Amino acid sequence: MKNFLKIIIISTLLFQSTAFSKSDSTNESYFSIIGGDFVRATEDYAFIFNSLSRFDSGNLVNIVGIGAFTGTAAISEKTVRKYLFENQTSGGSSFFSNATKLGEPQYSIVLGGGIYLAGLFANSHEVRVTGRLVFESLLLAGVSTTVLKSLLGRSRPYMNQGNGEFKFFQQNDDFLSMPSGHTTVAFSVASVLASRIDRWWASVGLYGAATLCGISRMYLDRHWFTDVIIGAAIGTASGLAVCNAEGKNSKSVSRLNIFPVPFGLGICYRMN
C-alpha cells in the first residue's frame, strides 16, 4: 500500500507539473509567497461563509436533493450491510483494507503538501494553488464532519444496535458513525483535483477511487450506507466550494498581505 500511495503522489505531481506548465517569474521570497497563500485561504473561507449566509434557491435544491437521496438510502442500508457481510472474501477484505487508506488524513496531507511544495519550488502558481486548495478543502470538510459526528452520535454497524441508534454529543468512537470521515477526506481531495485538472478521465479516476474508499467503509462494517453518502456530499461540497471561492477571489487583488518572517510576521500593504 505504501508503494501504491507513492505512485499516486508522484503521478499526481508529474501530471500537475505538465498540466500547469506556466511558471511565474517573481522576486517574492518564500516567506512572502506562503504568507500570501495564508491570506488567500482566509479570503476563500470568508467568501464561502458569506455565500452560506446568502441562502438561495440553489442551496435549497441541493439540500433537498441530498436529503431525499439519503432518506431513500436509509431504507436499504440494512440490506446493503447484510449483502456485503454475506459476500465477504479474504481477497475482498484485503482489497478494501487497502482502499480504505485512501481516506486516511495523513496521506491526503502528504499529497497536498507535496503538490504545494512542488509548485512553490518550481515557481508554478497553479500547482501551488492546487496544493493549498487541497488543504483548505480538508480543513473545511474535516471540521464539518467532526462536529456532526459528535453531535449526532450514531452507533456504528458493528455495535449491532441498528441503524436508528443515536446518542447525541458523543466522543466515544463507537458512536461516531455519521458521517464517514474517511469518505469525506477522499471526496474532498478528489473534488479539488478533479476541478483543477478539469479532464473527464481524471474526474472518473479520482471520484472512482473516492467511491471505492466509501464502499470499503461499509465492507469493513465501520459505517452505514447513509454515513458514506453524507461524507461524500460534505467532501465534494467542500472541495468545490474552495475551488469556486478561489476562482472568485482571484479576480480581485488583495491589498493587505501578512506573511511569516523569522521571529514574527511581516505586513505589506500595496497602494495599487
C-alpha positions, 0 to 999 in steps of 0.5 A, a space after each residue: 500500500 505504501 508503494 501504491 500511495 507513492 505512485 499516486 503522489 508522484 503521478 499526481 505531481 508529474 501530471 500537475 507539473 505538465 498540466 500547469 506548465 506556466 511558471 511565474 517569474 517573481 522576486 517574492 521570497 518564500 516567506 512572502 509567497 506562503 504568507 500570501 497563500 495564508 491570506 488567500 485561504 482566509 479570503 476563500 473561507 470568508 467568501 464561502 461563509 458569506 455565500 452560506 449566509 446568502 441562502 438561495 434557491 440553489 442551496 435549497 435544491 441541493 439540500 433537498 436533493 441530498 436529503 431525499 437521496 439519503 432518506 431513500 438510502 436509509 431504507 436499504 442500508 440494512 440490506 446493503 450491510 447484510 449483502 456485503 457481510 454475506 459476500 465477504 472474501 479474504 481477497 475482498 477484505 484485503 482489497 478494501 483494507 487497502 482502499 480504505 487508506 485512501 481516506 486516511 488524513 495523513 496521506 491526503 496531507 502528504 499529497 497536498 503538501 507535496 503538490 504545494 511544495 512542488 509548485 512553490 519550488 518550481 515557481 508554478 502558481 497553479 500547482 501551488 494553488 492546487 496544493 493549498 486548495 487541497 488543504 483548505 478543502 480538508 480543513 473545511 470538510 474535516 471540521 464539518 464532519 467532526 462536529 456532526 459526528 459528535 453531535 449526532 452520535 450514531 452507533 456504528 454497524 458493528 455495535 449491532 444496535 441498528 441503524 436508528 441508534 443515536 446518542 447525541 454529543 458523543 466522543 466515544 468512537 463507537 458512536 461516531 458513525 455519521 458521517 464517514 470521515 474517511 469518505 469525506 477526506 477522499 471526496 474532498 481531495 478528489 473534488 479539488 483535483 478533479 476541478 483543477 485538472 478539469 479532464 473527464 478521465 481524471 474526474 472518473 479516476 479520482 471520484 472512482 477511487 473516492 467511491 471505492 474508499 466509501 464502499 470499503 467503509 461499509 465492507 469493513 462494517 465501520 459505517 452505514 450506507 447513509 454515513 458514506 453518502 453524507 461524507 461524500 456530499 460534505 467532501 465534494 461540497 467542500 472541495 468545490 466550494 474552495 475551488 469556486 471561492 478561489 476562482 472568485 477571489 482571484 479576480 480581485 487583488 488583495 491589498 493587505 498581505 501578512 506573511 511569516 518572517 523569522 521571529 514574527 510576521 511581516 505586513 505589506 500593504 500595496 497602494 495599487 
